[in-house]
Amino acid sequence: MNWVARRLDGRMHYGWVTVGVVFLVLLAAAGTRATPSVMMLPLEHQFGWSRGTISLAISINLVLYGLAGPFAAAAMQRCGVRPIVLAAIATLAAGVAMAAMMTRPWQMVLV
């Protein structure tokens, strides 16, 4: 990221680059969170799961997502923001990639 700082030297505050990157990461995470609701009917037809089963998996996923927040904040204080955000992005990418191999409802909790 130092090349970005050198390139923007004097033209724009580096904080705006951080704001832009955080915005894009949050946008990708929100899009990933919203995908199961859009995919409800295809999941029903493809796997034969009921809406209740799919909704329960999504609900558990959202509860776990919310419970992870305080631990993520503590990890950011201890290790710094950059490594934790990079680990979160890598985990998000791995989860999205593994979603293509999902065959059971419990696996949807992890995506």
Secondary structure, DSSP 8 states (H G I E B T S, - for coil): -HHHHHHTTTTS-HHHHHHHHHHHHHHHHHHHHHHHHHTHHHHHHHH---HHHHHHHHHHHHHHHHHHHHHHHHHHHHH-HHHHHHHHHHHHHHHHHHHTT--SHHHHHH-
